[in-house]
């Protein structure tokens, strides 16, 4: 093995300076609390894992294991922009295509660990968008079993309420990060891959609103609902899809008039003394997931929508228009057919190879990483976006269980 093929350890002074400066900002801005007492003095190599709540989690995670220097596994999307790519290379981040089995990334992680470096992984593979664990690929069990080094779990809380992906706005409240030794090398050697996976999933499981009920930390400013209608797309009162609209700090159903107001604690309350059916984002979203399970089970597929085709361009993380067409989701996966750059274009994302799909709230599109760029398929109604994401997950799960059609 050539030494040059091993991902390098982060440069000490650059890594520490970045973490300390950003950490100071986080402590002031978000009242970040870090508890690393359970792993004090731990030496590498280790694999560190955590749930993923917002784009600031890297700072909280680095502080939760300070002074260990960590090679973070980061989506290739963030390597598209010149400035982010330069910064990520400085801290020796390891690129990974989202939701695609990536032999190169596994090899890079293995080589880093073999070189006595510590690696940080977000097993969800994306930022959570409803205040609870989105789901993780069972392959994490196989990877940990293969690496045979201790695993540290970092539980992150407060990030969804302070800087949720669906909004993009900042509502400073409070964040927490707590580390624990989850698995020793000896424990890993005595467990099978499924047992390791279940241990990881249990350790990372969280509910942001159960945590908030215990602490009731208000935002320093009023919370607005702009964008939330694209996550909570189904009315719980009349049970219709794509009828929720946002106005200031309220959500309204255009079909039946059901309304809720989002307060500074991020809970829903009634603006007119009518019953509130779900008082938080997580419970409302889980209702939608249950409905999607029923739809797939009852064969209400395919799901078809017209959409715009967007793509990243070299040197920037932003998206530019490339065309338009039709997006079809069925039991085989997602299929786009239309026009790209004024030429006929089609692309299939199979549930057999693509373990999940995610979304981009900057353009409200279903996001995919290809070999040369990231594509975003933006439905004619942005409220369809998350339903497509969740339908794909349900189809993939049923396919794995042998229940697909």
N, C-alpha and C positions, 0 to 999 in steps of 0.2 A: 504493500500500500504506500502510495506516495504521500508524503507529508502535506504537499500543497493541496491534496484533495480533501483534507480534513478542515471542516469549518473552524475558523480561528476563534479563540477566546476573545470576548470583548476587551478592547483596550482599556486598561484600568482607569486612568485619569478621566477619559472621556465618559466612560460608563458611570463612574461615581459622581462626577460633576453633574451630568444630566439627571441622574436619579435624585440627588440632593436638592437641586434647584427646583425640579418639577415637584418633588415631594413637599418642599416648603410651600409652594403655590397651592398644592392640594390640601395641605393642612390648614392654610388660611382660608382658602376659597370654599372648601367642602368639609371643613372640620374632620378631616380624615383621621381615623384612629387605627393604629396598627398594633397587632399582638403577635409577636414572633417568639414568645417565651418558650413555647413547646418545642421549638427547633433551634434554640439558642446554641451556637457553637457547632452546628451541623456542618459537615464537610462534604464536598462533592466527590465523585459525581452523583447527582440525583436526577430524577425526573420530577418536575413540579407541574401540577395541574390545578386548574380552577374553573369555576363557572365564569361566564363572560357577560357583563352587564352593560358596558359602555366603552367608548374608544379611549377612555382614560385608565382602563384596567391595567395596562402595562406598567404604569407608574406605581399603582397600589401593589401590584404583584411583586415588582422589584424591591419595594420597601419591605414587603412581608418576608423576604428572604435575604435582606441586606445583612452582611456585605458580600454574599455569594454573587458572582457574576454569572449571568444567565444568557444562553443563546435562545432567544424567543423564536418560536415558529410563527410566521406571519403570512397572511394571504398574499399571493402574487399581485393582487390588485394594488396594494400599497407600494409595489415596486414600479408601477407604471409612471408615476411622477418623478421628475428629475431630482427635486429637492427631497421628497420622502425617501426615494431610493438611496440617495447619498447618505442620509441620516441612518437608515436601516443597515447599510453596509458598515457604517462606523461602529455600530453596536453589534455587528456580526449576526444579524437576524437570519434565520433560515427560511427561505421562501417555500410556500406550499399552495398548490392549486386546490381551491375549495371543493370538497366532496368528490374528488377523483382519486382513486388509488394511485399513489405517487411513490414509485420505487426510489426515485432520486432523493426525495425528502427523507424516507426511511433510512436510506443509506447515509445521508448527511447526519441524521440524528445518531445513528449507530456509531459513526466515526467520531463524532464529537464526544459521546459518552466514553468510547474506547480511549479517547485522549484525555480522560478524567475531567471533562467539562460537564456542566449542568445545563439541562435543556428545559424550557418552559413551554407547555402545550395547553391550549384552550380546546378541550375535546369537543365542545359544541361546534367548533369550526365557524362560528358567527356570533355576532352580538345578539343577545336575547331581546325579544320585542314584545313580550307580554308579562314580564315580571316573574317568570319561573323558568326552570330548566327547559330549553328547547328540545333537547335530545342529543345523544352522543352515539357515535358509531362504535359497534362492538369491537372493531379492529384495535381500539386502544388496549384491550386486554391482551391481544396477541403481541402488540408492540412492547408492552411492559414485561411480559413473560420473556420475550426475546432479549431485552436489555439487561435484566437481572440486577438492577440497581434500586436503592430505596426510592420510594415515591412519597413526595410531600404534597398534601392538598391545601390549597388556599381558598377559604370561603370569603367571597366578596359580597357585600351588601350595601345598599344605599345608592349604588351607581345608576340603577334604572330610574329611581325617583329623581335623581339630581341631573341626569344627562341622558334621558331615554332616547333610543334610536328613532322612534317614531316621530319625535318632535324636532330634535336637533337643537332645541333651545336649552339653556342652562337654568336650572332651578336649584340653586345651592341650598342643600339641607345638611345631610351628614353621610359620610361613607365609612365603611369598616372593612378591614382585611385581617383575617386570622389564619395562621399557619398551624398545621399539625402533621406529624409523621404518620402517614396513612398505612404504608406497607414497608416492612424491612425486606432486605434481600432474602433472608431466610424464609419469611412468610411467602414471598413470591415463588420461591422454588417448590413450595409444598402445595401451591394452588394451581388450578387449571385456568385457562383463558377466560372461561365464562365466569368463574368465581371472582377473578380479578376485575372483570368488567362490571359485575354487579356491585362490588365494593366501591369502585370509582364512581359509578352512577349514584349510589346512595350518599357518598361523601359530598358530591357536588350539588345534590338536590337542594333547592331553596324555594322560598315563596316570599317575595319582596313585601307583600302586603301583610302577611303574618308578622314579619319583623317590624313593619311600621305600626301595626296595632299595639305592639308592646312599647314602642318608643314615642310615637306620635310627634314626629319632628316636622314642623311646618317649613314650607319654602319661604324664602325672604321676599318673594313677590308672587302675585296671582298667577296661577297656572292656566295656560290657554290650551284649548283642545285642537287647534289647527293641526291636521295630519292624523289625529286619532281616529277619525271616521274611516281612514284607510286600513286601520288595524281592527277596530270594532265595527265591522261592516253590516252585521246582522242585528235587526231590532229584536230585543228580547220580549217585547210586548206583542207585536203582531207577527213576529217570526218571518219577516221578509228580509231578503238580502239586498245590500247596496242601496239602502234608503237612509242611512244615518248621515247627517251633515253637521258641521261644526260652526258655531258662532261664538266668538270670544271664548268664554270658559264653559260653554255648554255644548251638548250633543242633542240633536233633534232628529226624530224620524219624520221624513217627508210623507210617509204613508198614513201613519196613525196619530202622529203628534206627540208620541212619548218623548220626554225630555229629562235630562239629568244635568247637574252642574258639578264641575270638578273643583273641589276646594283646595286650600293650600297644603293639606295633608295628603293629597292625591286620591282621596276617596270621593265617590259620587254621592251627591245629595240631591234632594228634590227642589226644583225652583218654584214649585206650586203646591207643595204638600201632598202630591200623589205618591204612591208607593215606589220605592227604588228597588228594582228587581235584582240588580247586581251592584254592590257598592264599590267594586274595584275592577281594575282592568283584567287581572288574572282570571277571576271567576267568570267574567263576561266572555273572555276569550276561550276558556275551557268549554263553555256552552257551545261555542261555534265549532270547536274541534269535535265535540260529541255529535253534532249535526253532520259534519263532514264524514265521520265514520259511518253514520246511517246511510248517507247518500252513496258512498262507494259500495257498501254492502248491498244496497238495493239496485245497484247498476245504473245510477244516474250519471253516467259517463258515456260519451266524452263531454268535456267542457271546452267550448270554442269561443274565442273573442278576437276581434280585430285589434291590432296593436301597431305602435311605432317601433322601429328598430333603431336602437342607439348603440354606440360602441365607444370604447376608450381610444385615445390616440397616443402615439408614442410621445413620451416626455411630460404627460399630464394625467391626472386621475379623473379628469372631467370627461363627460360623455358628449358625443356629437351625433346629430341625426344621420342615419345611413340609409333609411328606407322605411317600408311599411309592409304589412301583410296580415296573415291570419295565424294565430297561435292555438293549437289543439292539444288538449291533454286527454290521453286515454290510458289504457292499462299497459301500454308499451312505453309511455313516457311523454315528453313534450316535443311537439313537432311544429316548427315554424316554416311557413311557405309564403313567399312574397318577393319583394324587390330589395336588393342591396346595391347601392351605388348605381342605380338605373339598370341593373342586370337581374335576371331571375336568380333567386337564391332560396335554398331550403337547408334545414338543419334539424337533426333529431338528437334529443338528449334522452338516452335510454335509462329506464329504472334499473336495468341490469348492471350498469356501470357507474351511473351518477347517483351517489348514495343519498343526496338531498339537493334541494335548491334553496337559494336565499333571495334576498331582495335588496334593492338600493332605494333608500328613501329620498335621495337627492333628485332622482328622476321618476320615482315611484314605478320601478320596473322590476321584473323577475330577472335575476342576475346570474350569468354563467361565465365561467372562465374558459376560454378556448386557448389554443396554442399560441396565438399571436396577439390576442386582446381580450377584453371583457365585453360581453354583450349584455344589453339590458332590453328586455322585451316589455314595452310599456303599454298595458291594456288601455282601450278607449275610455274606460272608467277605472281610475286608480284604485277604487275600492275592490276590484276583482283581484288585485295583485296578491294579497295575503291568502285569499281562498285558493288560488292556484298553487301557492307554496305549500299549503297544508294538504290540499288534495294530493299533490305529488308524494308527500311524506306518507300519507295513508295508503296510497297505491303501492308504494315501495314496501311498506310494512306487510301488507297483505300478500304481495308477490313473494316476499321472503318466507311467509308462513304457508305458501302454496295455495292461497285463497283467491288469487287473481283470476280474471276470466280470460 
